[in-house]
Amino acid sequence: MTNQKTDEIDLKVLVGKRVRQLRKSQGLTQSELAEKANMQESYLAGIERAVRNVSLDSLARVLAALEVEPIEVFRFGGLDTGEGLEGKQATIRLLAAFLNERSLEEVELIRRLATDVMATIDSEKNRQE
């Protein structure tokens, strides 16, 4: 039996990281964004660090302050998910969630492409050794 907690995507962590990424991409400090979103800076910091369960109302205020569409907070593709085994597992879960939204044909195409890319990487490694 697998551990359900490790198999789940931690949405709270991903949303927090994405809010931070969006804020920083606009050159805003936590204080500035919190003021624009009409919330306490400590609450915003808690969202970004994933120690707060953000309500939909609060998330809507943050997104309005950032002037982005709600879907933007769920675009996790460019996130740094961490280092080491934990980061690798988080990245694999994120990839699985992404692939789950695609058709079987698209998933199979991506699998074949990944196989080709890995063969190229392995070949390059062997050539350098």
N, CA, C and O atoms as a printed pandas DataFrame, in Angstrom:
     atom_number atom_name residue_name chain_id  residue_number  x_coord  y_coord  z_coord
0              1         N          MET        A               1    0.852   -1.178    0.000
1              2        CA          MET        A               1    0.000    0.000    0.000
2              3         C          MET        A               1    0.899    1.244    0.000
3              4         O          MET        A               1    1.888    1.297    0.731
4              5         N          THR        A               2    0.560    2.225   -0.806
5              6        CA          THR        A               2    1.364    3.439   -0.864
6              7         C          THR        A               2    0.895    4.439    0.172
7              8         O          THR        A               2   -0.251    4.409    0.620
8              9         N          ASN        A               3    1.799    5.316    0.540
9             10        CA          ASN        A               3    1.475    6.384    1.461
10            11         C          ASN        A               3    0.737    7.467    0.694
11            12         O          ASN        A               3    1.306    8.093   -0.201
12            13         N          GLN        A               4   -0.519    7.693    1.035
13            14        CA          GLN        A               4   -1.334    8.649    0.283
14            15         C          GLN        A               4   -0.715   10.037    0.316
15            16         O          GLN        A               4   -0.760   10.746   -0.690
16            17         N          LYS        A               5   -0.142   10.445    1.432
17            18        CA          LYS        A               5    0.434   11.789    1.540
18            19         C          LYS        A               5    1.567   11.994    0.544
19            20         O          LYS        A               5    1.661   13.064   -0.057
20            21         N          THR        A               6    2.434   10.992    0.349
21            22        CA          THR        A               6    3.548   11.160   -0.579
22            23         C          THR        A               6    3.106   11.023   -2.022
23            24         O          THR        A               6    3.797   11.497   -2.924
24            25         N          ASP        A               7    1.951   10.377   -2.265
25            26        CA          ASP        A               7    1.458   10.228   -3.630
26            27         C          ASP        A               7    0.690   11.451   -4.106
27            28         O          ASP        A               7    0.527   11.648   -5.310
28            29         N          GLU        A               8    0.221   12.265   -3.190
29            30        CA          GLU        A               8   -0.556   13.431   -3.549
30            31         C          GLU        A               8    0.349   14.590   -3.947
31            32         O          GLU        A               8    1.474   14.721   -3.466
32            33         N          ILE        A               9   -0.163   15.407   -4.819
33            34        CA          ILE        A               9    0.513   16.659   -5.120
34            35         C          ILE        A               9    0.119   17.620   -4.019
35            36         O          ILE        A               9   -1.069   17.781   -3.741
36            37         N          ASP        A              10    1.075   18.254   -3.393
37            38        CA          ASP        A              10    0.773   19.201   -2.329
38            39         C          ASP        A              10    0.389   20.525   -2.972
39            40         O          ASP        A              10    1.242   21.373   -3.232
40            41         N          LEU        A              11   -0.892   20.689   -3.223
41            42        CA          LEU        A              11   -1.407   21.863   -3.905
42            43         C          LEU        A              11   -1.082   23.141   -3.148
43            44         O          LEU        A              11   -0.817   24.178   -3.756
44            45         N          LYS        A              12   -1.104   23.067   -1.825
45            46        CA          LYS        A              12   -0.805   24.239   -1.011
46            47         C          LYS        A              12    0.618   24.729   -1.276
47            48         O          LYS        A              12    0.850   25.934   -1.375
48            49         N          VAL        A              13    1.563   23.808   -1.391
49            50        CA          VAL        A              13    2.956   24.163   -1.670
50            51         C          VAL        A              13    3.087   24.741   -3.077
51            52         O          VAL        A              13    3.740   25.765   -3.275
52            53         N          LEU        A              14    2.464   24.078   -4.050
53            54        CA          LEU        A              14    2.566   24.536   -5.433
54            55         C          LEU        A              14    1.941   25.908   -5.629
55            56         O          LEU        A              14    2.515   26.759   -6.308
56            57         N          VAL        A              15    0.770   26.130   -5.041
57            58        CA          VAL        A              15    0.120   27.439   -5.170
58            59         C          VAL        A              15    0.961   28.506   -4.479
59            60         O          VAL        A              15    1.116   29.607   -5.007
60            61         N          GLY        A              16    1.492   28.198   -3.330
61            62        CA          GLY        A              16    2.345   29.159   -2.624
62            63         C          GLY        A              16    3.569   29.536   -3.434
63            64         O          GLY        A              16    3.923   30.711   -3.534
64            65         N          LYS        A              17    4.219   28.527   -4.014
65            66        CA          LYS        A              17    5.394   28.802   -4.846
66            67         C          LYS        A              17    5.017   29.616   -6.073
67            68         O          LYS        A              17    5.764   30.497   -6.499
68            69         N          ARG        A              18    3.852   29.316   -6.639
69            70        CA          ARG        A              18    3.422   30.028   -7.840
70            71         C          ARG        A              18    3.070   31.480   -7.523
71            72         O          ARG        A              18    3.384   32.376   -8.307
72            73         N          VAL        A              19    2.425   31.723   -6.388
73            74        CA          VAL        A              19    2.134   33.100   -5.969
74            75         C          VAL        A              19    3.446   33.868   -5.811
75            76         O          VAL        A              19    3.567   35.003   -6.274
76            77         N          ARG        A              20    4.428   33.243   -5.154
77            78        CA          ARG        A              20    5.733   33.896   -4.980
78            79         C          ARG        A              20    6.370   34.198   -6.338
79            80         O          ARG        A              20    6.897   35.290   -6.554
80            81         N          GLN        A              21    6.317   33.222   -7.253
81            82        CA          GLN        A              21    6.897   33.412   -8.576
82            83         C          GLN        A              21    6.214   34.564   -9.311
83            84         O          GLN        A              21    6.889   35.399   -9.913
84            85         N          LEU        A              22    4.894   34.614   -9.268
85            86        CA          LEU        A              22    4.156   35.694   -9.938
86            87         C          LEU        A              22    4.480   37.045   -9.311
87            88         O          LEU        A              22    4.668   38.036  -10.018
88            89         N          ARG        A              23    4.545   37.079   -7.984
89            90        CA          ARG        A              23    4.866   38.330   -7.286
90            91         C          ARG        A              23    6.249   38.824   -7.682
91            92         O          ARG        A              23    6.425   39.993   -8.024
92            93         N          LYS        A              24    7.221   37.933   -7.633
93            94        CA          LYS        A              24    8.591   38.326   -7.959
94            95         C          LYS        A              24    8.732   38.722   -9.418
95            96         O          LYS        A              24    9.511   39.619   -9.741
96            97         N          SER        A              25    7.990   38.069  -10.305
97            98        CA          SER        A              25    8.075   38.412  -11.726
98            99         C          SER        A              25    7.586   39.834  -11.983
99           100         O          SER        A              25    7.952   40.449  -12.985
100          101         N          GLN        A              26    6.768   40.348  -11.089
101          102        CA          GLN        A              26    6.270   41.714  -11.209
102          103         C          GLN        A              26    7.091   42.701  -10.373
103          104         O          GLN        A              26    6.780   43.890  -10.314
104          105         N          GLY        A              27    8.137   42.191   -9.733
105          106        CA          GLY        A              27    9.017   43.048   -8.948
106          107         C          GLY        A              27    8.385   43.582   -7.674
107          108         O          GLY        A              27    8.763   44.646   -7.182
108          109         N          LEU        A              28    7.423   42.839   -7.144
109          110        CA          LEU        A              28    6.737   43.278   -5.932
110          111         C          LEU        A              28    7.321   42.601   -4.697
111          112         O          LEU        A              28    7.727   41.439   -4.744
112          113         N          THR        A              29    7.356   43.335   -3.604
113          114        CA          THR        A              29    7.705   42.727   -2.325
114          115         C          THR        A              29    6.444   42.111   -1.729
115          116         O          THR        A              29    5.334   42.390   -2.182
116          117         N          GLN        A              30    6.620   41.281   -0.720
117          118        CA          GLN        A              30    5.449   40.731   -0.039
118          119         C          GLN        A              30    4.604   41.857    0.542
119          120         O          GLN        A              30    3.375   41.810    0.494
120          121         N          SER        A              31    5.259   42.849    1.082
121          122        CA          SER        A              31    4.546   43.980    1.675
122          123         C          SER        A              31    3.700   44.714    0.638
123          124         O          SER        A              31    2.549   45.068    0.895
124          125         N          GLU        A              32    4.283   44.935   -0.525
125          126        CA          GLU        A              32    3.555   45.644   -1.585
126          127         C          GLU        A              32    2.352   44.842   -2.075
127          128         O          GLU        A              32    1.264   45.388   -2.255
128          129         N          LEU        A              33    2.557   43.540   -2.288
129          130        CA          LEU        A              33    1.449   42.713   -2.755
130          131         C          LEU        A              33    0.377   42.599   -1.688
131          132         O          LEU        A              33   -0.812   42.668   -1.996
132          133         N          ALA        A              34    0.776   42.426   -0.449
133          134        CA          ALA        A              34   -0.198   42.322    0.635
134          135         C          ALA        A              34   -1.046   43.596    0.713
135          136         O          ALA        A              34   -2.259   43.530    0.911
136          137         N          GLU        A              35   -0.411   44.731    0.558
137          138        CA          GLU        A              35   -1.154   45.997    0.587
138          139         C          GLU        A              35   -2.145   46.066   -0.582
139          140         O          GLU        A              35   -3.303   46.444   -0.400
140          141         N          LYS        A              36   -1.683   45.700   -1.777
141          142        CA          LYS        A              36   -2.563   45.719   -2.947
142          143         C          LYS        A              36   -3.727   44.736   -2.795
143          144         O          LYS        A              36   -4.828   44.990   -3.283
144          145         N          ALA        A              37   -3.477   43.614   -2.117
145          146        CA          ALA        A              37   -4.499   42.579   -1.938
146          147         C          ALA        A              37   -5.337   42.810   -0.684
147          148         O          ALA        A              37   -6.256   42.046   -0.393
148          149         N          ASN        A              38   -5.014   43.866    0.055
149          150        CA          ASN        A              38   -5.737   44.204    1.279
150          151         C          ASN        A              38   -5.722   43.045    2.281
151          152         O          ASN        A              38   -6.759   42.593    2.765
152          153         N          MET        A              39   -4.488   42.581    2.572
153          154        CA          MET        A              39   -4.336   41.521    3.558
154          155         C          MET        A              39   -3.048   41.745    4.345
155          156         O          MET        A              39   -2.191   42.532    3.943
156          157         N          GLN        A              40   -2.928   41.060    5.441
157          158        CA          GLN        A              40   -1.727   41.162    6.263
158          159         C          GLN        A              40   -0.541   40.540    5.532
159          160         O          GLN        A              40   -0.673   39.509    4.872
160          161         N          GLU        A              41    0.615   41.180    5.659
161          162        CA          GLU        A              41    1.824   40.638    5.036
162          163         C          GLU        A              41    2.141   39.249    5.577
163          164         O          GLU        A              41    2.594   38.382    4.829
164          165         N          SER        A              42    1.910   39.033    6.858
165          166        CA          SER        A              42    2.199   37.723    7.453
166          167         C          SER        A              42    1.296   36.640    6.857
167          168         O          SER        A              42    1.716   35.490    6.722
168          169         N          TYR        A              43    0.059   37.000    6.500
169          170        CA          TYR        A              43   -0.842   36.027    5.871
170          171         C          TYR        A              43   -0.334   35.664    4.483
171          172         O          TYR        A              43   -0.306   34.490    4.112
172          173         N          LEU        A              44    0.071   36.685    3.710
173          174        CA          LEU        A              44    0.621   36.428    2.377
174          175         C          LEU        A              44    1.885   35.574    2.484
175          176         O          LEU        A              44    2.073   34.638    1.707
176          177         N          ALA        A              45    2.740   35.894    3.437
177          178        CA          ALA        A              45    3.961   35.099    3.637
178          179         C          ALA        A              45    3.598   33.650    3.962
179          180         O          ALA        A              45    4.258   32.725    3.489
180          181         N          GLY        A              46    2.562   33.450    4.759
181          182        CA          GLY        A              46    2.108   32.105    5.099
182          183         C          GLY        A              46    1.595   31.347    3.882
183          184         O          GLY        A              46    1.788   30.137    3.770
184          185         N          ILE        A              47    0.937   32.063    2.968
185          186        CA          ILE        A              47    0.478   31.442    1.721
186          187         C          ILE        A              47    1.688   30.987    0.919
187          188         O          ILE        A              47    1.744   29.848    0.454
188          189         N          GLU        A              48    2.655   31.885    0.759
189          190        CA          GLU        A              48    3.835   31.568   -0.046
190          191         C          GLU        A              48    4.657   30.430    0.544
191          192         O          GLU        A              48    5.250   29.647   -0.199
192          193         N          ARG        A              49    4.698   30.330    1.861
193          194        CA          ARG        A              49    5.467   29.261    2.514
194          195         C          ARG        A              49    4.639   28.003    2.726
195          196         O          ARG        A              49    5.137   27.015    3.265
196          197         N          ALA        A              50    3.375   28.033    2.306
197          198        CA          ALA        A              50    2.459   26.894    2.423
198          199         C          ALA        A              50    2.181   26.502    3.865
199          200         O          ALA        A              50    1.958   25.327    4.159
200          201         N          VAL        A              51    2.194   27.474    4.763
201          202        CA          VAL        A              51    1.810   27.199    6.142
202          203         C          VAL        A              51    0.382   27.670    6.404
203          204         O          VAL        A              51   -0.161   27.447    7.486
204          205         N          ARG        A              52   -0.214   28.310    5.429
205          206        CA          ARG        A              52   -1.607   28.759    5.506
206          207         C          ARG        A              52   -2.428   28.059    4.424
207          208         O          ARG        A              52   -1.968   27.893    3.294
208          209         N          ASN        A              53   -3.614   27.663    4.772
209          210        CA          ASN        A              53   -4.575   27.204    3.779
210          211         C          ASN        A              53   -5.272   28.450    3.263
211          212         O          ASN        A              53   -6.077   29.058    3.968
212          213         N          VAL        A              54   -4.968   28.821    2.051
213          214        CA          VAL        A              54   -5.532   30.041    1.502
214          215         C          VAL        A              54   -6.989   29.803    1.105
215          216         O          VAL        A              54   -7.311   28.804    0.462
216          217         N          SER        A              55   -7.852   30.721    1.489
217          218        CA          SER        A              55   -9.249   30.629    1.072
218          219         C          SER        A              55   -9.365   31.087   -0.378
219          220         O          SER        A              55   -8.495   31.793   -0.887
220          221         N          LEU        A              56  -10.430   30.685   -1.025
221          222        CA          LEU        A              56  -10.644   31.126   -2.405
222          223         C          LEU        A              56  -10.806   32.636   -2.479
223          224         O          LEU        A              56  -10.347   33.262   -3.434
224          225         N          ASP        A              57  -11.454   33.227   -1.481
225          226        CA          ASP        A              57  -11.612   34.684   -1.465
226          227         C          ASP        A              57  -10.262   35.384   -1.367
227          228         O          ASP        A              57  -10.008   36.359   -2.075
228          229         N          SER        A              58   -9.404   34.885   -0.493
229          230        CA          SER        A              58   -8.073   35.483   -0.346
230          231         C          SER        A              58   -7.239   35.283   -1.601
231          232         O          SER        A              58   -6.529   36.192   -2.031
232          233         N          LEU        A              59   -7.323   34.105   -2.185
233          234        CA          LEU        A              59   -6.586   33.838   -3.416
234          235         C          LEU        A              59   -7.073   34.754   -4.535
235          236         O          LEU        A              59   -6.275   35.251   -5.329
236          237         N          ALA        A              60   -8.380   34.974   -4.596
237          238        CA          ALA        A              60   -8.938   35.872   -5.609
238          239         C          ALA        A              60   -8.408   37.291   -5.417
239          240         O          ALA        A              60   -8.132   37.980   -6.399
240          241         N          ARG        A              61   -8.261   37.736   -4.177
241          242        CA          ARG        A              61   -7.718   39.089   -3.918
242          243         C          ARG        A              61   -6.262   39.183   -4.343
243          244         O          ARG        A              61   -5.838   40.194   -4.903
244          245         N          VAL        A              62   -5.494   38.126   -4.078
245          246        CA          VAL        A              62   -4.084   38.112   -4.490
246          247         C          VAL        A              62   -3.979   38.161   -6.014
247          248         O          VAL        A              62   -3.181   38.919   -6.566
248          249         N          LEU        A              63   -4.786   37.352   -6.682
249          250        CA          LEU        A              63   -4.736   37.314   -8.142
250          251         C          LEU        A              63   -5.190   38.634   -8.752
251          252         O          LEU        A              63   -4.629   39.080   -9.753
252          253         N          ALA        A              64   -6.192   39.257   -8.162
253          254        CA          ALA        A              64   -6.643   40.566   -8.645
254          255         C          ALA        A              64   -5.537   41.603   -8.447
255          256         O          ALA        A              64   -5.304   42.445   -9.315
256          257         N          ALA        A              65   -4.860   41.536   -7.307
257          258        CA          ALA        A              65   -3.757   42.474   -7.040
258          259         C          ALA        A              65   -2.610   42.261   -8.021
259          260         O          ALA        A              65   -1.941   43.214   -8.418
260          261         N          LEU        A              66   -2.385   41.012   -8.409
261          262        CA          LEU        A              66   -1.344   40.696   -9.394
262          263         C          LEU        A              66   -1.806   40.952  -10.825
263          264         O          LEU        A              66   -1.007   40.953  -11.762
264          265         N          GLU        A              67   -3.119   41.169  -10.974
265          266        CA          GLU        A              67   -3.729   41.399  -12.285
266          267         C          GLU        A              67   -3.473   40.228  -13.240
267          268         O          GLU        A              67   -3.076   40.416  -14.390
268          269         N          VAL        A              68   -3.712   39.014  -12.728
269          270        CA          VAL        A              68   -3.577   37.807  -13.548
270          271         C          VAL        A              68   -4.874   37.014  -13.475
271          272         O          VAL        A              68   -5.639   37.128  -12.517
272          273         N          GLU        A              69   -5.102   36.217  -14.495
273          274        CA          GLU        A              69   -6.269   35.347  -14.530
274          275         C          GLU        A              69   -6.082   34.214  -13.516
275          276         O          GLU        A              69   -4.952   33.807  -13.250
276          277         N          PRO        A              70   -7.172   33.705  -12.952
277          278        CA          PRO        A              70   -7.061   32.630  -11.957
278          279         C          PRO        A              70   -6.255   31.421  -12.432
279          280         O          PRO        A              70   -5.546   30.810  -11.632
280          281         N          ILE        A              71   -6.346   31.065  -13.700
281          282        CA          ILE        A              71   -5.621   29.886  -14.200
282          283         C          ILE        A              71   -4.109   30.033  -14.004
283          284         O          ILE        A              71   -3.396   29.036  -13.887
284          285         N          GLU        A              72   -3.632   31.255  -13.969
285          286        CA          GLU        A              72   -2.187   31.491  -13.851
286          287         C          GLU        A              72   -1.603   30.906  -12.572
287          288         O          GLU        A              72   -0.444   30.492  -12.557
288          289         N          VAL        A              73   -2.379   30.868  -11.513
289          290        CA          VAL        A              73   -1.851   30.353  -10.249
290          291         C          VAL        A              73   -1.683   28.833  -10.297
291          292         O          VAL        A              73   -1.021   28.250   -9.438
292          293         N          PHE        A              74   -2.288   28.193  -11.309
293          294        CA          PHE        A              74   -2.179   26.745  -11.445
294          295         C          PHE        A              74   -1.261   26.329  -12.581
295          296         O          PHE        A              74   -1.239   25.158  -12.962
296          297         N          ARG        A              75   -0.518   27.253  -13.115
297          298        CA          ARG        A              75    0.470   26.927  -14.154
298          299         C          ARG        A              75    1.801   26.641  -13.445
299          300         O          ARG        A              75    2.612   27.542  -13.229
300          301         N          PHE        A              76    2.002   25.378  -13.093
301          302        CA          PHE        A              76    3.133   24.982  -12.272
302          303         C          PHE        A              76    4.367   24.573  -13.075
303          304         O          PHE        A              76    5.410   24.278  -12.492
304          305         N          GLY        A              77    4.263   24.553  -14.390
305          306        CA          GLY        A              77    5.327   24.033  -15.231
306          307         C          GLY        A              77    6.708   24.611  -14.982
307          308         O          GLY        A              77    7.697   23.880  -15.043
308          309         N          GLY        A              78    6.803   25.895  -14.705
309          310        CA          GLY        A              78    8.102   26.524  -14.541
310          311         C          GLY        A              78    8.598   26.594  -13.114
311          312         O          GLY        A              78    9.584   27.278  -12.839
312          313         N          LEU        A              79    7.943   25.909  -12.207
313          314        CA          LEU        A              79    8.336   25.996  -10.799
314          315         C          LEU        A              79    9.548   25.134  -10.492
315          316         O          LEU        A              79    9.706   24.038  -11.029
316          317         N          ASP        A              80   10.390   25.646   -9.627
317          318        CA          ASP        A              80   11.484   24.866   -9.069
318          319         C          ASP        A              80   10.890   24.073   -7.920
319          320         O          ASP        A              80   10.470   24.654   -6.919
320          321         N          THR        A              81   10.849   22.759   -8.048
321          322        CA          THR        A              81   10.197   21.937   -7.028
322          323         C          THR        A              81   11.147   21.475   -5.934
323          324         O          THR        A              81   10.724   20.757   -5.028
324          325         N          GLY        A              82   12.392   21.856   -5.987
325          326        CA          GLY        A              82   13.317   21.498   -4.928
326          327         C          GLY        A              82   14.460   20.648   -5.423
327          328         O          GLY        A              82   14.578   20.366   -6.615
328          329         N          GLU        A              83   15.302   20.242   -4.487
329          330        CA          GLU        A              83   16.484   19.452   -4.823
330          331         C          GLU        A              83   16.401   18.080   -4.185
331          332         O          GLU        A              83   15.615   17.855   -3.265
332          333         N          GLY        A              84   17.203   17.184   -4.670
333          334        CA          GLY        A              84   17.300   15.863   -4.072
334          335         C          GLY        A              84   16.108   14.990   -4.385
335          336         O          GLY        A              84   15.316   15.281   -5.282
336          337         N          LEU        A              85   15.995   13.909   -3.626
337          338        CA          LEU        A              85   14.948   12.921   -3.862
338          339         C          LEU        A              85   13.558   13.521   -3.700
339          340         O          LEU        A              85   12.668   13.237   -4.503
340          341         N          GLU        A              86   13.359   14.335   -2.690
341          342        CA          GLU        A              86   12.045   14.945   -2.475
342          343         C          GLU        A              86   11.660   15.818   -3.669
343          344         O          GLU        A              86   10.517   15.776   -4.126
344          345         N          GLY        A              87   12.599   16.601   -4.169
345          346        CA          GLY        A              87   12.337   17.441   -5.334
346          347         C          GLY        A              87   12.068   16.611   -6.576
347          348         O          GLY        A              87   11.217   16.959   -7.394
348          349         N          LYS        A              88   12.793   15.520   -6.711
349          350        CA          LYS        A              88   12.586   14.637   -7.861
350          351         C          LYS        A              88   11.190   14.035   -7.810
351          352         O          LYS        A              88   10.494   13.991   -8.824
352          353         N          GLN        A              89   10.781   13.574   -6.643
353          354        CA          GLN        A              89    9.454   12.978   -6.505
354          355         C          GLN        A              89    8.360   14.013   -6.745
355          356         O          GLN        A              89    7.343   13.707   -7.367
356          357         N          ALA        A              90    8.561   15.224   -6.263
357          358        CA          ALA        A              90    7.578   16.289   -6.489
358          359         C          ALA        A              90    7.473   16.600   -7.978
359          360         O          ALA        A              90    6.377   16.824   -8.491
360          361         N          THR        A              91    8.599   16.615   -8.665
361          362        CA          THR        A              91    8.601   16.883  -10.100
362          363         C          THR        A              91    7.895   15.769  -10.864
363          364         O          THR        A              91    7.155   16.037  -11.810
364          365         N          ILE        A              92    8.119   14.529  -10.462
365          366        CA          ILE        A              92    7.456   13.394  -11.113
366          367         C          ILE        A              92    5.943   13.471  -10.894
367          368         O          ILE        A              92    5.173   13.228  -11.823
368          369         N          ARG        A              93    5.514   13.805   -9.675
369          370        CA          ARG        A              93    4.073   13.937   -9.410
370          371         C          ARG        A              93    3.474   15.072  -10.232
371          372         O          ARG        A              93    2.356   14.955  -10.734
372          373         N          LEU        A              94    4.206   16.156  -10.369
373          374        CA          LEU        A              94    3.741   17.288  -11.162
374          375         C          LEU        A              94    3.615   16.892  -12.630
375          376         O          LEU        A              94    2.638   17.243  -13.292
376          377         N          LEU        A              95    4.598   16.166  -13.132
377          378        CA          LEU        A              95    4.556   15.688  -14.513
378          379         C          LEU        A              95    3.373   14.732  -14.719
379          380         O          LEU        A              95    2.684   14.800  -15.736
380          381         N          ALA        A              96    3.149   13.853  -13.757
381          382        CA          ALA        A              96    2.026   12.918  -13.852
382          383         C          ALA        A              96    0.699   13.680  -13.889
383          384         O          ALA        A              96   -0.192   13.327  -14.662
384          385         N          ALA        A              97    0.560   14.709  -13.072
385          386        CA          ALA        A              97   -0.670   15.507  -13.075
386          387         C          ALA        A              97   -0.852   16.207  -14.421
387          388         O          ALA        A              97   -1.965   16.286  -14.940
388          389         N          PHE        A              98    0.228   16.704  -14.971
389          390        CA          PHE        A              98    0.181   17.358  -16.282
390          391         C          PHE        A              98   -0.246   16.363  -17.356
391          392         O          PHE        A              98   -1.111   16.667  -18.178
392          393         N          LEU        A              99    0.355   15.182  -17.350
393          394        CA          LEU        A              99    0.048   14.172  -18.355
394          395         C          LEU        A              99   -1.369   13.631  -18.212
395          396         O          LEU        A              99   -1.990   13.240  -19.201
396          397         N          ASN        A             100   -1.873   13.609  -17.004
397          398        CA          ASN        A             100   -3.217   13.102  -16.746
398          399         C          ASN        A             100   -4.282   13.908  -17.487
399          400         O          ASN        A             100   -5.370   13.399  -17.756
400          401         N          GLU        A             101   -3.979   15.140  -17.810
401          402        CA          GLU        A             101   -4.922   16.017  -18.510
402          403         C          GLU        A             101   -4.875   15.831  -20.026
403          404         O          GLU        A             101   -5.697   16.402  -20.742
404          405         N          ARG        A             102   -3.930   15.045  -20.517
405          406        CA          ARG        A             102   -3.742   14.882  -21.962
406          407         C          ARG        A             102   -4.398   13.593  -22.450
407          408         O          ARG        A             102   -4.720   12.705  -21.661
408          409         N          SER        A             103   -4.585   13.512  -23.742
409          410        CA          SER        A             103   -5.165   12.294  -24.327
410          411         C          SER        A             103   -4.134   11.166  -24.300
411          412         O          SER        A             103   -2.939   11.407  -24.128
412          413         N          LEU        A             104   -4.612    9.936  -24.472
413          414        CA          LEU        A             104   -3.725    8.777  -24.508
414          415         C          LEU        A             104   -2.702    8.916  -25.624
415          416         O          LEU        A             104   -1.530    8.592  -25.436
416          417         N          GLU        A             105   -3.133    9.391  -26.775
417          418        CA          GLU        A             105   -2.221    9.564  -27.912
418          419         C          GLU        A             105   -1.119   10.574  -27.582
419          420         O          GLU        A             105    0.049   10.360  -27.909
420          421         N          GLU        A             106   -1.496   11.657  -26.942
421          422        CA          GLU        A             106   -0.500   12.669  -26.561
422          423         C          GLU        A             106    0.476   12.117  -25.523
423          424         O          GLU        A             106    1.678   12.369  -25.601
424          425         N          VAL        A             107   -0.035   11.375  -24.564
425          426        CA          VAL        A             107    0.830   10.786  -23.536
426          427         C          VAL        A             107    1.811    9.813  -24.170
427          428         O          VAL        A             107    2.991    9.800  -23.818
428          429         N          GLU        A             108    1.335    9.005  -25.097
429          430        CA          GLU        A             108    2.214    8.049  -25.778
430          431         C          GLU        A             108    3.279    8.775  -26.589
431          432         O          GLU        A             108    4.436    8.353  -26.600
432          433         N          LEU        A             109    2.912    9.852  -27.262
433          434        CA          LEU        A             109    3.889   10.653  -28.009
434          435         C          LEU        A             109    4.948   11.227  -27.065
435          436         O          LEU        A             109    6.140   11.191  -27.372
436          437         N          ILE        A             110    4.522   11.747  -25.938
437          438        CA          ILE        A             110    5.464   12.302  -24.959
438          439         C          ILE        A             110    6.375   11.209  -24.417
439          440         O          ILE        A             110    7.563   11.448  -24.206
440          441         N          ARG        A             111    5.829    9.995  -24.185
441          442        CA          ARG        A             111    6.656    8.878  -23.716
442          443         C          ARG        A             111    7.726    8.532  -24.735
443          444         O          ARG        A             111    8.883    8.310  -24.379
444          445         N          ARG        A             112    7.335    8.487  -26.014
445          446        CA          ARG        A             112    8.313    8.175  -27.066
446          447         C          ARG        A             112    9.374    9.269  -27.156
447          448         O          ARG        A             112   10.560    8.977  -27.309
448          449         N          LEU        A             113    8.947   10.528  -27.061
449          450        CA          LEU        A             113    9.912   11.636  -27.099
450          451         C          LEU        A             113   10.871   11.566  -25.906
451          452         O          LEU        A             113   12.078   11.764  -26.050
452          453         N          ALA        A             114   10.312   11.282  -24.730
453          454        CA          ALA        A             114   11.149   11.174  -23.533
454          455         C          ALA        A             114   12.153   10.033  -23.676
455          456         O          ALA        A             114   13.309   10.170  -23.275
456          457         N          THR        A             115   11.723    8.918  -24.242
457          458        CA          THR        A             115   12.617    7.785  -24.474
458          459         C          THR        A             115   13.762    8.196  -25.401
459          460         O          THR        A             115   14.921    7.866  -25.150
460          461         N          ASP        A             116   13.431    8.915  -26.468
461          462        CA          ASP        A             116   14.457    9.383  -27.405
462          463         C          ASP        A             116   15.418   10.365  -26.732
463          464         O          ASP        A             116   16.630   10.292  -26.933
464          465         N          VAL        A             117   14.878   11.269  -25.944
465          466        CA          VAL        A             117   15.723   12.252  -25.248
466          467         C          VAL        A             117   16.654   11.545  -24.271
467          468         O          VAL        A             117   17.842   11.860  -24.205
468          469         N          MET        A             118   16.117   10.582  -23.507
469          470        CA          MET        A             118   16.945    9.851  -22.542
470          471         C          MET        A             118   18.031    9.045  -23.252
471          472         O          MET        A             118   19.155    8.959  -22.757
472          473         N          ALA        A             119   17.711    8.457  -24.400
473          474        CA          ALA        A             119   18.723    7.706  -25.163
474          475         C          ALA        A             119   19.830    8.651  -25.620
475          476         O          ALA        A             119   21.006    8.288  -25.587
476          477         N          THR        A             120   19.470    9.841  -26.039
477          478        CA          THR        A             120   20.465   10.830  -26.452
478          479         C          THR        A             120   21.332   11.249  -25.267
479          480         O          THR        A             120   22.552   11.352  -25.396
480          481         N          ILE        A             121   20.717   11.488  -24.132
481          482        CA          ILE        A             121   21.470   11.864  -22.921
482          483         C          ILE        A             121   22.422   10.744  -22.525
483          484         O          ILE        A             121   23.591   10.997  -22.234
484          485         N          ASP        A             122   21.934    9.512  -22.512
485          486        CA          ASP        A             122   22.774    8.368  -22.147
486          487         C          ASP        A             122   23.934    8.202  -23.129
487          488         O          ASP        A             122   25.063    7.921  -22.727
488          489         N          SER        A             123   23.646    8.378  -24.402
489          490        CA          SER        A             123   24.684    8.274  -25.425
490          491         C          SER        A             123   25.758    9.337  -25.210
491          492         O          SER        A             123   26.951    9.058  -25.325
492          493         N          GLU        A             124   25.326   10.546  -24.900
493          494        CA          GLU        A             124   26.271   11.652  -24.664
494          495         C          GLU        A             124   27.116   11.377  -23.409
495          496         O          GLU        A             124   28.318   11.641  -23.402
496          497         N          LYS        A             125   26.499   10.857  -22.371
497          498        CA          LYS        A             125   27.225   10.499  -21.144
498          499         C          LYS        A             125   28.298    9.452  -21.451
499          500         O          LYS        A             125   29.447    9.582  -21.028
500          501         N          ASN        A             126   27.904    8.409  -22.198
501          502        CA          ASN        A             126   28.830    7.339  -22.543
502          503         C          ASN        A             126   29.986    7.853  -23.409
503          504         O          ASN        A             126   31.124    7.405  -23.270
504          505         N          ARG        A             127   29.684    8.776  -24.284
505          506        CA          ARG        A             127   30.709    9.339  -25.155
506          507         C          ARG        A             127   31.731   10.153  -24.343
507          508         O          ARG        A             127   32.919   10.168  -24.666
508          509         N          GLN        A             128   31.260   10.816  -23.304
509          510        CA          GLN        A             128   32.152   11.651  -22.494
510          511         C          GLN        A             128   32.989   10.819  -21.531
511          512         O          GLN        A             128   34.004   11.308  -21.033
512          513         N          GLU        A             129   32.596    9.577  -21.255
513          514        CA          GLU        A             129   33.339    8.737  -20.305
514          515         C          GLU        A             129   34.510    8.102  -20.923
515          516         O          GLU        A             129   35.237    7.365  -20.256
